[in-house]
Amino acid sequence: MDKYKGITTFDELIEVEHGKIGTEKRNEYEQNAQMFIVSEMLKEARKDANLTQEQLAKMSGTKKSYISKIENAKGNIQLSTLIRIFEQGLHRKVGLTFL
């Protein structure tokens, strides 16, 4: 527990647990965190639209297994497919922010 002594912010905690920004361990953590966020956004949007994974896949021209992979934060997502799922399948606009 000594490694947590003196930590006062969430950013400090993340650095202790996953390393400094730019390190391989930290980059992996950040990538997984972003994938989790996308997966939760898709699940919530699909449920709000009262659609099954299969229905959403059909509406967006993809497969149920692909929707499931995204919702479970597994594998890589093609940006063009993700946009198509949100825009064609869920009738939502996608915006990107680069920091």
C-alpha positions as CSV (number, residue, x, y, z in Angstrom):
1,M,0.0,0.0,0.0
2,D,3.0,2.3,0.3
3,K,3.0,2.9,-3.5
4,Y,-0.3,4.7,-3.0
5,K,1.0,7.0,-0.2
6,G,0.8,10.6,-1.2
7,I,-1.5,10.1,-4.2
8,T,-4.1,12.9,-4.3
9,T,-5.5,12.7,-7.9
10,F,-6.9,10.1,-10.2
11,D,-4.1,11.0,-12.8
12,E,-1.5,10.2,-10.1
13,L,-3.2,6.8,-9.4
14,I,-3.3,5.9,-13.1
15,E,0.4,6.8,-13.4
16,V,1.3,4.5,-10.5
17,E,-0.8,1.6,-11.8
18,H,-0.1,1.9,-15.5
19,G,3.0,4.0,-16.0
20,K,3.8,7.4,-17.4
21,I,2.1,8.7,-20.5
22,G,3.8,7.4,-23.6
23,T,5.0,4.1,-22.1
24,E,3.9,0.8,-23.6
25,K,2.0,-0.2,-20.5
26,R,0.2,3.2,-20.3
27,N,-0.6,3.1,-24.0
28,E,-2.2,-0.3,-23.7
29,Y,-4.2,0.9,-20.7
30,E,-5.4,3.9,-22.6
31,Q,-6.4,1.9,-25.7
32,N,-8.3,-0.6,-23.6
33,A,-10.1,2.2,-21.7
34,Q,-11.1,3.8,-25.0
35,M,-12.4,0.5,-26.4
36,F,-14.4,0.0,-23.2
37,I,-16.0,3.5,-23.6
38,V,-16.9,2.8,-27.2
39,S,-18.4,-0.6,-26.3
40,E,-20.6,0.9,-23.5
41,M,-21.7,3.7,-25.8
42,L,-22.8,1.3,-28.5
43,K,-24.6,-1.0,-26.0
44,E,-26.5,1.9,-24.5
45,A,-27.4,3.4,-27.9
46,R,-28.6,0.0,-29.2
47,K,-30.7,-0.6,-26.1
48,D,-32.2,2.9,-26.2
49,A,-33.2,2.1,-29.8
50,N,-34.8,-1.2,-28.6
51,L,-32.7,-3.2,-31.1
52,T,-31.1,-6.6,-30.8
53,Q,-27.5,-7.1,-31.9
54,E,-28.9,-9.0,-34.9
55,Q,-31.3,-6.2,-35.9
56,L,-28.6,-3.5,-35.6
57,A,-26.2,-5.7,-37.6
58,K,-28.8,-6.0,-40.4
59,M,-29.5,-2.3,-40.4
60,S,-25.9,-1.3,-40.6
61,G,-24.7,-4.0,-43.0
62,T,-22.5,-6.0,-40.7
63,K,-22.7,-9.2,-38.7
64,K,-24.2,-9.9,-35.2
65,S,-20.8,-11.3,-34.2
66,Y,-19.1,-8.0,-35.1
67,I,-21.6,-6.0,-33.0
68,S,-21.0,-8.5,-30.1
69,K,-17.2,-8.1,-30.4
70,I,-17.5,-4.3,-30.2
71,E,-20.0,-4.5,-27.3
72,N,-17.6,-6.8,-25.4
73,A,-14.6,-4.6,-26.2
74,K,-12.8,-7.4,-28.1
75,G,-10.8,-7.1,-31.3
76,N,-10.1,-4.2,-33.5
77,I,-12.8,-1.9,-34.8
78,Q,-12.7,-0.3,-38.3
79,L,-13.6,3.3,-37.9
80,S,-15.7,3.3,-41.1
81,T,-17.7,0.3,-39.8
82,L,-18.2,1.9,-36.4
83,I,-19.5,5.1,-38.1
84,R,-21.8,3.1,-40.3
85,I,-23.2,1.2,-37.3
86,F,-24.0,4.5,-35.4
87,E,-25.2,6.5,-38.4
88,Q,-27.1,3.9,-40.5
89,G,-28.1,1.5,-37.8
90,L,-28.8,3.9,-34.9
91,H,-29.4,7.2,-36.8
92,R,-26.8,9.0,-34.7
93,K,-24.0,11.2,-35.8
94,V,-20.4,10.4,-34.8
95,G,-17.9,13.1,-33.9
96,L,-14.2,12.7,-33.2
97,T,-11.9,14.7,-31.0
98,F,-8.1,14.4,-31.2
99,L,-6.1,15.5,-28.2
